[in-house]
Amino acid sequence: MEPQSTTAQSEAQGTTRTRRGFLRDLTLGSVAAAAAVSVVAPAAQAAQTAQPAATNPHLGQVKVFRFSTRNNVSCRACKRHHRYMVFRTRKVARQNRAHPGCDCRIEPQWVERKTFRLLFKVNGVKKDVANLKPLRV
């Protein structure tokens, strides 16, 4: 039994290729491409992780802490107390809960440095708690 031959249009007229040879070349090409990708991909990941610290999403910002009543069963005292309070540290937030049984989550929030200074420094005195509630006149 003689192998069937296929002739590619781009090849010269007198050259014939067998189906077996075509499949072998196709398989070798696929293996070579996979090997090249496996060598290039880790290098690309290393380049992405070696980016400078300037791409930090919180550059120029300071972390403050607030209570969260979302996705949580909370009483009216918690909701009213937590709405306007911002704390300098997590420890201060724990010490200033609405009531002794309060178990609301303490979550970080990022604010600009200028806003942080306006909230927590009044007349040169550092404060640990900022009340955002507007004054009634």
DSSP file (Angstrom, degrees, kcal/mol; ACC not computed):
  #  RESIDUE AA STRUCTURE BP1 BP2  ACC     N-H-->O    O-->H-N    N-H-->O    O-->H-N    TCO  KAPPA ALPHA  PHI   PSI    X-CA   Y-CA   Z-CA
    1    1 A M              0   0    0      0, 0.0     0, 0.0     0, 0.0     0, 0.0   0.000 360.0 360.0 360.0 126.1    0.0    0.0    0.0
    2    2 A E        -     0   0    0      1,-0.1     2,-0.0     0, 0.0     0, 0.0  -0.741 360.0-111.1 -93.7 134.2    1.5    3.3   -1.1
    3    3 A P        -     0   0    0      0, 0.0     2,-0.2     0, 0.0    -1,-0.1  -0.320  32.2-113.7 -65.4 145.1    1.0    6.3    1.2
    4    4 A Q        -     0   0    0      1,-0.0    15,-1.0    -2,-0.0     2,-0.4  -0.506  32.0-146.6 -75.5 147.9   -1.2    9.1   -0.1
    5    5 A S  E     -A   18   0A   0     13,-0.2     2,-0.4    -2,-0.2    13,-0.2  -0.896   9.7-160.1-119.1 147.6    0.5   12.3   -0.8
    6    6 A T  E     -A   17   0A   0     11,-3.1    11,-1.6    -2,-0.4     2,-0.5  -0.974   8.1-150.8-123.0 140.9   -0.7   15.9   -0.5
    7    7 A T        -     0   0    0     -2,-0.4     2,-0.2     9,-0.2     9,-0.1  -0.952  11.5-139.8-114.7 123.9    0.9   18.8   -2.3
    8    8 A A    >   -     0   0    0     -2,-0.5     3,-0.7     7,-0.1     7,-0.1  -0.542  15.6-129.9 -78.4 148.1    0.7   22.3   -0.7
    9    9 A Q  T 3  S+     0   0    0      1,-0.2    -1,-0.1    -2,-0.2     4,-0.0   0.821 107.1  53.9 -68.3 -30.0    0.0   25.1   -3.1
   10   10 A S  T 3  S+     0   0    0      2,-0.0    -1,-0.2     3,-0.0     2,-0.1   0.667  94.7  87.1 -79.2 -15.7    3.0   27.1   -1.8
   11   11 A E  S <  S-     0   0    0     -3,-0.7    -4,-0.0     1,-0.1     5,-0.0  -0.366  92.0 -88.8 -81.6 163.8    5.5   24.3   -2.4
   12   12 A A    >   -     0   0    0      1,-0.1     3,-1.0    -2,-0.1    -1,-0.1  -0.281  40.7-108.7 -67.3 158.2    7.3   23.6   -5.7
   13   13 A Q  T 3  S+     0   0    0      1,-0.2    -1,-0.1    -3,-0.1    -2,-0.1   0.835 113.0  49.0 -60.3 -38.6    5.5   21.4   -8.3
   14   14 A G  T 3  S+     0   0    0      2,-0.0     2,-0.4    -7,-0.0    -1,-0.2   0.555  90.4  93.7 -84.2  -7.3    7.8   18.4   -7.9
   15   15 A T    <   -     0   0    0     -3,-1.0     2,-0.3    -7,-0.1    -7,-0.1  -0.723  52.2-173.9 -92.7 130.8    7.8   18.1   -4.1
   16   16 A T        -     0   0    0     -2,-0.4     2,-0.4    -9,-0.1    -9,-0.2  -0.930   7.2-157.8-121.7 149.8    5.2   15.8   -2.4
   17   17 A R  E     -A    6   0A   0    -11,-1.6   -11,-3.1    -2,-0.3     2,-0.2  -0.958  14.0-132.0-124.5 143.2    4.5   15.3    1.3
   18   18 A T  E  >  -A    5   0A   0     -2,-0.4     4,-2.2   -13,-0.2   -13,-0.2  -0.556  22.7-118.3 -88.5 159.3    2.9   12.4    3.0
   19   19 A R  H  > S+     0   0    0    -15,-1.0     4,-2.4     1,-0.2     5,-0.2   0.893 116.0  53.4 -62.1 -40.2    0.1   12.7    5.5
   20   20 A R  H  > S+     0   0    0      1,-0.2     4,-2.1     2,-0.2    -1,-0.2   0.908 109.4  47.7 -62.1 -43.8    2.3   11.2    8.2
   21   21 A G  H  > S+     0   0    0      2,-0.2     4,-2.4     1,-0.2    -1,-0.2   0.884 110.6  52.4 -64.9 -39.3    5.1   13.7    7.5
   22   22 A F  H  X S+     0   0    0     -4,-2.2     4,-2.3     2,-0.2    -2,-0.2   0.930 111.0  46.1 -62.5 -46.3    2.6   16.6    7.6
   23   23 A L  H  X S+     0   0    0     -4,-2.4     4,-2.4     2,-0.2    -2,-0.2   0.871 111.3  52.9 -65.1 -37.6    1.2   15.5   11.0
   24   24 A R  H  X S+     0   0    0     -4,-2.1     4,-2.4     2,-0.2    -2,-0.2   0.935 111.2  46.1 -62.4 -46.5    4.8   14.9   12.4
   25   25 A D  H  X S+     0   0    0     -4,-2.4     4,-2.2     1,-0.2    -2,-0.2   0.895 112.1  51.4 -63.6 -40.0    5.8   18.5   11.4
   26   26 A L  H  X S+     0   0    0     -4,-2.3     4,-1.9     2,-0.2    -1,-0.2   0.908 111.1  47.7 -63.3 -42.2    2.6   19.9   12.8
   27   27 A T  H  X S+     0   0    0     -4,-2.4     4,-2.2     2,-0.2    -2,-0.2   0.910 111.6  49.6 -65.5 -43.9    3.2   18.1   16.1
   28   28 A L  H  X S+     0   0    0     -4,-2.4     4,-2.2     1,-0.2    -1,-0.2   0.887 110.3  51.3 -63.6 -38.6    6.8   19.3   16.4
   29   29 A G  H  X S+     0   0    0     -4,-2.2     4,-2.2     2,-0.2    -1,-0.2   0.898 109.6  49.6 -64.3 -40.5    5.7   22.8   15.6
   30   30 A S  H  X S+     0   0    0     -4,-1.9     4,-2.3     2,-0.2    -2,-0.2   0.903 111.0  49.0 -65.6 -41.6    3.1   22.7   18.4
   31   31 A V  H  X S+     0   0    0     -4,-2.2     4,-2.2     2,-0.2    -2,-0.2   0.906 111.3  49.8 -64.5 -41.8    5.6   21.4   20.9
   32   32 A A  H  X S+     0   0    0     -4,-2.2     4,-2.0     1,-0.2    -2,-0.2   0.902 111.2  49.1 -64.7 -40.7    8.1   24.1   20.0
   33   33 A A  H  X S+     0   0    0     -4,-2.2     4,-2.2     2,-0.2    -2,-0.2   0.904 110.7  50.2 -65.8 -41.0    5.5   26.8   20.4
   34   34 A A  H  X S+     0   0    0     -4,-2.3     4,-2.1     1,-0.2    -2,-0.2   0.890 110.1  50.5 -64.4 -38.8    4.4   25.5   23.8
   35   35 A A  H  X S+     0   0    0     -4,-2.2     4,-1.1     2,-0.2    -1,-0.2   0.897 109.7  50.6 -65.6 -39.8    8.0   25.4   25.0
   36   36 A A  H  X S+     0   0    0     -4,-2.0     4,-2.1     1,-0.2     3,-0.3   0.902 110.7  48.7 -65.5 -40.6    8.5   29.0   23.8
   37   37 A V  H  X S+     0   0    0     -4,-2.2     4,-2.7     1,-0.2    -1,-0.2   0.890 107.9  54.2 -67.0 -38.7    5.4   30.2   25.6
   38   38 A S  H  < S+     0   0    0     -4,-2.1    -1,-0.2     1,-0.2    -2,-0.2   0.752 112.2  44.9 -69.1 -22.0    6.4   28.4   28.9
   39   39 A V  H  X S+     0   0    0     -4,-1.1     4,-0.7    -3,-0.3    -1,-0.2   0.845 116.9  43.6 -85.0 -37.4    9.8   30.2   28.8
   40   40 A V  H  X S+     0   0    0     -4,-2.1     4,-2.0     1,-0.2    -2,-0.2   0.856 104.1  63.7 -77.9 -36.3    8.4   33.6   28.0
   41   41 A A  H  X S+     0   0    0     -4,-2.7     4,-2.1     1,-0.2     5,-0.2   0.906 101.9  47.4 -61.4 -46.9    5.4   33.6   30.4
   42   42 A P  H  > S+     0   0    0      0, 0.0     4,-2.2     0, 0.0    -1,-0.2   0.873 111.4  52.9 -63.3 -32.9    7.4   33.4   33.7
   43   43 A A  H  X S+     0   0    0     -4,-0.7     4,-1.8     2,-0.2    -2,-0.2   0.891 108.7  49.5 -66.7 -38.0    9.6   36.2   32.4
   44   44 A A  H  X S+     0   0    0     -4,-2.0     4,-1.7     2,-0.2    -1,-0.2   0.894 111.0  49.5 -67.6 -39.3    6.6   38.4   31.7
   45   45 A Q  H  X S+     0   0    0     -4,-2.1     4,-2.1     1,-0.2    -2,-0.2   0.889 109.3  51.9 -65.9 -39.1    5.2   37.7   35.2
   46   46 A A  H  X S+     0   0    0     -4,-2.2     4,-1.1     1,-0.2    -1,-0.2   0.881 108.4  51.6 -64.7 -37.1    8.5   38.6   36.8
   47   47 A A  H  < S+     0   0    0     -4,-1.8    -1,-0.2     1,-0.2    -2,-0.2   0.867 109.5  50.1 -67.3 -35.7    8.5   41.9   34.9
   48   48 A Q  H >< S+     0   0    0     -4,-1.7     3,-0.9     1,-0.2    -2,-0.2   0.886 111.1  47.5 -70.6 -38.4    5.0   42.7   36.1
   49   49 A T  H 3< S+     0   0    0     -4,-2.1    -1,-0.2     1,-0.2    -2,-0.2   0.689 102.4  65.2 -76.8 -16.6    5.8   42.0   39.8
   50   50 A A  T 3< S+     0   0    0     -4,-1.1    -1,-0.2    -5,-0.2    -2,-0.1   0.118  72.9 132.9 -92.3  22.6    9.0   44.1   39.6
   51   51 A Q    <   -     0   0    0     -3,-0.9    -3,-0.0     1,-0.1    -4,-0.0  -0.392  64.5 -97.0 -70.8 151.9    7.1   47.3   39.0
   52   52 A P    >   -     0   0    0      0, 0.0     3,-1.4     0, 0.0    -1,-0.1  -0.168  30.6-108.0 -67.1 163.8    8.2   50.3   41.1
   53   53 A A  G >  S+     0   0    0      1,-0.3     3,-1.7     2,-0.1    -2,-0.1   0.572 105.2  87.2 -69.6  -8.4    6.4   51.3   44.3
   54   54 A A  G 3  S+     0   0    0      1,-0.3    -1,-0.3     3,-0.0     5,-0.1   0.670  77.4  66.0 -66.4 -16.0    4.9   54.3   42.5
   55   55 A T  G <   +     0   0    0     -3,-1.4    -1,-0.3     3,-0.0    -2,-0.1   0.315  69.0 130.7 -88.5  10.2    2.1   52.1   41.2
   56   56 A N    X   -     0   0    0     -3,-1.7     3,-1.4     1,-0.2    -3,-0.0  -0.476  56.8-143.5 -61.4 124.0    0.8   51.7   44.8
   57   57 A P  T 3  S+     0   0    0      0, 0.0    -1,-0.2     0, 0.0    -3,-0.0   0.709  97.5  49.5 -67.1 -17.8   -3.0   52.5   44.6
   58   58 A H  T >  S+     0   0    0      3,-0.1     3,-1.8     2,-0.0     2,-0.2   0.008  75.6 145.8-109.7  27.7   -2.9   54.2   48.0
   59   59 A L  T <  S+     0   0    0     -3,-1.4     3,-0.1     1,-0.3    -5,-0.0  -0.478  74.3  14.1 -66.9 129.3    0.1   56.4   47.4
   60   60 A G  T 3  S+     0   0    0      1,-0.3    53,-1.5    -2,-0.2     2,-0.3   0.612 108.9 108.8  81.5  12.5   -0.3   59.7   49.3
   61   61 A Q  E <   -B  112   0B   0     -3,-1.8     2,-0.4    51,-0.2    -1,-0.3  -0.841  56.3-144.3-122.2 160.2   -3.1   58.3   51.4
   62   62 A V  E     -B  111   0B   0     49,-3.2    49,-2.6    -2,-0.3     2,-0.4  -0.939  20.6-120.0-123.7 143.6   -3.5   57.3   55.0
   63   63 A K  E     +B  110   0B   0     -2,-0.4     2,-0.3    47,-0.2    47,-0.2  -0.708  33.4 173.9 -87.0 129.5   -5.5   54.5   56.5
   64   64 A V  E     -B  109   0B   0     45,-3.2    45,-2.7    -2,-0.4     2,-0.4  -0.780  23.7-123.4-122.2 172.2   -8.3   55.3   59.0
   65   65 A F  E     +BC 108  87B   0     22,-2.6    22,-2.9    -2,-0.3     2,-0.3  -0.940  25.8 173.8-126.7 142.1  -10.9   53.0   60.5
   66   66 A R  E     -B  107   0B   0     41,-2.4    41,-3.2    -2,-0.4     2,-0.3  -0.946  32.9-108.9-137.9 158.3  -14.6   53.0   60.6
   67   67 A F  E     -B  106   0B   0     18,-0.4     2,-0.5    -2,-0.3    39,-0.2  -0.636  29.5-148.4 -84.1 148.2  -17.4   50.7   61.8
   68   68 A S  E     +B  105   0B   0     37,-2.5    37,-0.8    -2,-0.3    11,-0.0  -0.978  23.7 174.7-121.7 128.8  -19.5   48.9   59.2
   69   69 A T    >   +     0   0    0     -2,-0.5     3,-0.9    35,-0.1     5,-0.1   0.316  46.9 118.1-108.2   5.3  -23.1   47.9   59.7
   70   70 A R  T 3  S+     0   0    0      1,-0.3     3,-0.1     3,-0.1    -2,-0.1  -0.457  82.8   7.1 -73.6 145.4  -23.6   46.6   56.1
   71   71 A N  T 3  S+     0   0    0      1,-0.2     2,-0.3    -2,-0.1    -1,-0.3   0.837 115.4 100.3  52.6  37.1  -24.5   43.0   55.6
   72   72 A N  S <  S-     0   0    0     -3,-0.9     2,-0.7     2,-0.0    -1,-0.2  -0.996  79.4-117.5-150.1 142.2  -24.8   42.8   59.4
   73   73 A V        +     0   0    0     -2,-0.3     2,-0.3    -3,-0.1    -3,-0.1  -0.755  49.9 164.9 -81.7 117.6  -27.7   42.8   61.8
   74   74 A S        -     0   0    0     -2,-0.7     2,-0.1    -5,-0.1    -5,-0.0  -0.964  33.8-115.7-138.1 153.9  -27.2   45.9   63.9
   75   75 A C     >  -     0   0    0     -2,-0.3     4,-2.0     1,-0.1     5,-0.1  -0.269  34.4-104.1 -82.5 171.0  -29.2   48.0   66.3
   76   76 A R  H  > S+     0   0    0      1,-0.2     4,-2.4     2,-0.2     5,-0.2   0.842 119.1  59.0 -65.7 -33.5  -30.2   51.6   65.7
   77   77 A A  H  > S+     0   0    0      2,-0.2     4,-2.5     1,-0.2     5,-0.2   0.919 107.3  46.7 -62.3 -42.9  -27.6   52.8   68.3
   78   78 A C  H  > S+     0   0    0      2,-0.2     4,-3.1     1,-0.2     5,-0.3   0.942 111.7  50.6 -63.3 -47.0  -24.8   51.2   66.2
   79   79 A K  H  X S+     0   0    0     -4,-2.0     4,-1.1     1,-0.2    -2,-0.2   0.904 115.3  42.0 -59.9 -42.4  -26.2   52.7   62.9
   80   80 A R  H  X S+     0   0    0     -4,-2.4     4,-0.6     2,-0.2    -1,-0.2   0.897 118.2  45.3 -72.7 -39.5  -26.4   56.2   64.3
   81   81 A H  H >< S+     0   0    0     -4,-2.5     3,-0.6    -5,-0.2     4,-0.5   0.920 115.1  45.7 -69.5 -43.9  -23.1   56.1   66.2
   82   82 A H  H 3< S+     0   0    0     -4,-3.1     3,-0.3    -5,-0.2   -15,-0.3   0.706  95.4  76.0 -76.7 -19.9  -21.0   54.5   63.4
   83   83 A R  H 3< S+     0   0    0     -4,-1.1    -1,-0.2    -5,-0.3    -2,-0.1   0.872 109.2  24.4 -61.3 -38.0  -22.4   56.8   60.6
   84   84 A Y  S << S+     0   0    0     -4,-0.6    48,-3.4    -3,-0.6     2,-0.4   0.393  98.6 101.9-111.1   2.3  -20.3   59.8   61.6
   85   85 A M  E     + D   0 131B   0     -4,-0.5   -18,-0.4    -3,-0.3     2,-0.4  -0.753  39.0 178.0 -99.6 135.5  -17.3   58.4   63.5
   86   86 A V  E     - D   0 130B   0     44,-2.3    44,-3.1    -2,-0.4     2,-0.3  -0.995  13.9-155.1-130.0 137.0  -13.8   57.9   62.0
   87   87 A F  E     -CD  65 129B   0    -22,-2.9   -22,-2.6    -2,-0.4    42,-0.2  -0.878  19.6-141.3-120.7 147.0  -10.9   56.6   64.1
   88   88 A R  S    S+     0   0    0     40,-2.6     2,-0.3    -2,-0.3    -1,-0.1   0.894  87.6  15.2 -69.4 -41.4   -7.1   57.0   63.8
   89   89 A T  S  > S-     0   0    0     39,-0.3     4,-1.6     1,-0.1   -24,-0.1  -0.873  73.7-116.4-131.9 163.7   -6.3   53.3   64.7
   90   90 A R  H  > S+     0   0    0     -2,-0.3     4,-2.2     1,-0.2     5,-0.2   0.852 114.8  57.8 -65.9 -35.3   -8.2   50.0   65.0
   91   91 A K  H  > S+     0   0    0      1,-0.2     4,-1.6     2,-0.2    -1,-0.2   0.912 105.9  48.2 -63.3 -43.3   -7.5   50.0   68.8
   92   92 A V  H  > S+     0   0    0      1,-0.2     4,-0.9     2,-0.2    -1,-0.2   0.885 109.7  53.5 -65.3 -37.8   -9.2   53.3   69.3
   93   93 A A  H >< S+     0   0    0     -4,-1.6     3,-0.7     1,-0.2    -2,-0.2   0.913 106.8  51.5 -63.1 -42.0  -12.2   52.1   67.3
   94   94 A R  H >< S+     0   0    0     -4,-2.2     3,-0.6     1,-0.2    -1,-0.2   0.864 109.9  50.2 -61.7 -35.3  -12.5   49.0   69.5
   95   95 A Q  H 3< S+     0   0    0     -4,-1.6    -1,-0.2     1,-0.2    -2,-0.2   0.656 108.5  54.0 -78.2 -15.3  -12.5   51.2   72.6
   96   96 A N  T << S+     0   0    0     -4,-0.9    -1,-0.2    -3,-0.7    -2,-0.1  -0.292  72.6 148.7-117.0  47.9  -15.2   53.5   71.2
   97   97 A R    <   -     0   0    0     -3,-0.6    -3,-0.1     1,-0.1   -19,-0.0  -0.362  58.4-113.0 -76.4 162.6  -18.0   51.1   70.3
   98   98 A A  S    S-     0   0    0      1,-0.2    -1,-0.1    -2,-0.1   -20,-0.0   0.855  92.8  -9.1 -66.5 -35.8  -21.7   52.3   70.5
   99   99 A H  S >  S-     0   0    0      1,-0.0     3,-1.8   -21,-0.0    -1,-0.2  -0.963  79.8 -93.1-156.1 165.6  -22.5   49.9   73.4
  100  100 A P  T 3  S+     0   0    0      0, 0.0    -2,-0.0     0, 0.0    -3,-0.0   0.780 121.0  48.4 -58.7 -30.1  -20.8   47.0   75.3
  101  101 A G  T 3  S+     0   0    0      2,-0.0     2,-0.2    -4,-0.0    -3,-0.0   0.332  78.9 131.0 -92.9   8.7  -22.4   44.3   73.1
  102  102 A C    <   +     0   0    0     -3,-1.8    -5,-0.1     1,-0.1   -28,-0.1  -0.425  25.1 171.5 -66.7 127.0  -21.5   45.9   69.8
  103  103 A D        +     0   0    0     -2,-0.2    -1,-0.1     2,-0.0     2,-0.0   0.011  22.7 144.8-124.8  28.5  -19.9   43.4   67.4
  104  104 A C        -     0   0    0      1,-0.1   -35,-0.1   -32,-0.0     2,-0.1  -0.348  55.7-100.9 -66.7 147.5  -19.8   45.5   64.2
  105  105 A R  E     -B   68   0B   0    -37,-0.8   -37,-2.5   -38,-0.1     2,-0.6  -0.383  24.2-137.5 -70.2 145.7  -16.9   45.0   61.9
  106  106 A I  E     -B   67   0B   0    -39,-0.2   -39,-0.2    -2,-0.1    -1,-0.1  -0.934  28.8-173.9-102.9 120.5  -14.0   47.5   61.9
  107  107 A E  E     -B   66   0B   0    -41,-3.2   -41,-2.4    -2,-0.6     2,-0.1  -0.904  21.7-118.9-120.8 144.3  -13.0   48.2   58.3
  108  108 A P  E     -B   65   0B   0      0, 0.0     2,-0.3     0, 0.0   -43,-0.2  -0.451  26.1-172.3 -77.0 152.5  -10.1   50.3   56.9
  109  109 A Q  E     -B   64   0B   0    -45,-2.7   -45,-3.2    -2,-0.1     2,-0.5  -0.991  17.6-133.0-142.4 140.8  -10.7   53.3   54.7
  110  110 A W  E     +B   63   0B   0     -2,-0.3     2,-0.3   -47,-0.2   -47,-0.2  -0.819  26.5 176.0-100.3 131.8   -8.1   55.3   52.8
  111  111 A V  E     -B   62   0B   0    -49,-2.6   -49,-3.2    -2,-0.5    -2,-0.0  -0.916  36.7 -94.0-128.8 157.7   -8.2   59.1   52.9
  112  112 A E  E  >  -B   61   0B   0     -2,-0.3     4,-2.4   -51,-0.2   -51,-0.2  -0.306  36.1-116.0 -65.4 153.8   -5.9   61.8   51.5
  113  113 A R  H  > S+     0   0    0    -53,-1.5     4,-2.5     1,-0.2     5,-0.2   0.888 115.7  53.5 -59.8 -40.1   -3.1   63.1   53.8
  114  114 A K  H  > S+     0   0    0      1,-0.2     4,-2.1     2,-0.2    -1,-0.2   0.920 110.2  46.7 -63.0 -43.4   -4.6   66.6   53.8
  115  115 A T  H  > S+     0   0    0      2,-0.2     4,-2.3     1,-0.2    -1,-0.2   0.894 110.1  54.5 -63.8 -40.5   -8.0   65.2   54.8
  116  116 A F  H  X S+     0   0    0     -4,-2.4     4,-2.5     1,-0.2    -2,-0.2   0.925 109.1  47.4 -59.3 -45.8   -6.3   63.1   57.5
  117  117 A R  H  X S+     0   0    0     -4,-2.5     4,-1.2     1,-0.2    -1,-0.2   0.897 111.8  50.5 -64.1 -39.7   -4.6   66.2   59.0
  118  118 A L  H  < S+     0   0    0     -4,-2.1    -1,-0.2    -5,-0.2    -2,-0.2   0.865 115.4  43.3 -65.7 -35.0   -7.8   68.2   58.9
  119  119 A L  H  < S+     0   0    0     -4,-2.3    -2,-0.2     1,-0.2    -1,-0.2   0.912 124.3  29.7 -75.7 -43.3   -9.7   65.4   60.7
  120  120 A F  H  < S+     0   0    0     -4,-2.5     7,-2.7    -5,-0.2     2,-0.4   0.294 110.2  63.1-110.3   9.2   -7.2   64.4   63.4
  121  121 A K  E  <  +E  126   0C   0     -4,-1.2     2,-0.5     5,-0.2     5,-0.2  -0.897  55.6 173.8-136.6 108.8   -5.3   67.6   64.1
  122  122 A V  E >  S-E  125   0C   0      3,-2.2     3,-1.9    -2,-0.4    -4,-0.1  -0.963  74.7 -17.8-118.4 120.7   -7.2   70.5   65.6
  123  123 A N  T 3  S-     0   0    0     -2,-0.5    -1,-0.2     1,-0.3     3,-0.1   0.845 127.5 -54.1  53.5  38.4   -5.2   73.6   66.7
  124  124 A G  T 3  S+     0   0    0      1,-0.2     2,-0.5    -3,-0.1    -1,-0.3   0.466 113.4 118.8  80.6   1.5   -2.0   71.6   66.8
  125  125 A V  E <   -E  122   0C   0     -3,-1.9    -3,-2.2     0, 0.0     2,-0.3  -0.876  62.7-128.4-105.0 130.1   -3.5   68.9   69.1
  126  126 A K  E     -E  121   0C   0     -2,-0.5     2,-0.3    -5,-0.2    -5,-0.2  -0.554  23.9-164.8 -76.9 137.9   -3.7   65.3   67.9
  127  127 A K        -     0   0    0     -7,-2.7     3,-0.1    -2,-0.3    -8,-0.0  -0.889  18.5-157.9-118.7 153.7   -7.1   63.6   68.2
  128  128 A D  S    S+     0   0    0     -2,-0.3   -40,-2.6     1,-0.2     2,-0.4   0.656  80.1  48.6 -99.7 -20.9   -7.9   59.9   67.9
  129  129 A V  E     -D   87   0B   0    -42,-0.2     2,-0.5   -41,-0.1   -42,-0.2  -0.971  63.8-162.8-125.3 134.6  -11.6   60.2   67.0
  130  130 A A  E     -D   86   0B   0    -44,-3.1   -44,-2.3    -2,-0.4     2,-0.6  -0.969   7.2-154.4-115.8 130.2  -13.1   62.4   64.3
  131  131 A N  E     -D   85   0B   0     -2,-0.5   -46,-0.2   -46,-0.2   -47,-0.0  -0.916   7.7-173.0-104.1 118.1  -16.8   63.2   64.4
  132  132 A L        +     0   0    0    -48,-3.4   -47,-0.1    -2,-0.6    -1,-0.1   0.392  43.3 123.7 -90.5   2.4  -18.1   64.0   60.9
  133  133 A K        -     0   0    0    -49,-0.3    -2,-0.1     1,-0.1     2,-0.1  -0.459  66.3-118.7 -68.7 129.9  -21.6   65.0   62.1
  134  134 A P        -     0   0    0      0, 0.0     2,-0.2     0, 0.0    -1,-0.1  -0.389  28.4-111.9 -68.6 145.8  -22.4   68.5   61.0
  135  135 A L        -     0   0    0     -2,-0.1     2,-0.4     1,-0.0     0, 0.0  -0.554  24.2-131.8 -78.0 139.6  -23.1   71.1   63.7
  136  136 A R              0   0    0     -2,-0.2    -1,-0.0     1,-0.1     0, 0.0  -0.777 360.0 360.0 -91.5 134.8  -26.6   72.4   64.1
  137  137 A V              0   0    0     -2,-0.4    -1,-0.1     0, 0.0    -2,-0.0   0.411 360.0 360.0-106.5 360.0  -26.9   76.1   64.3
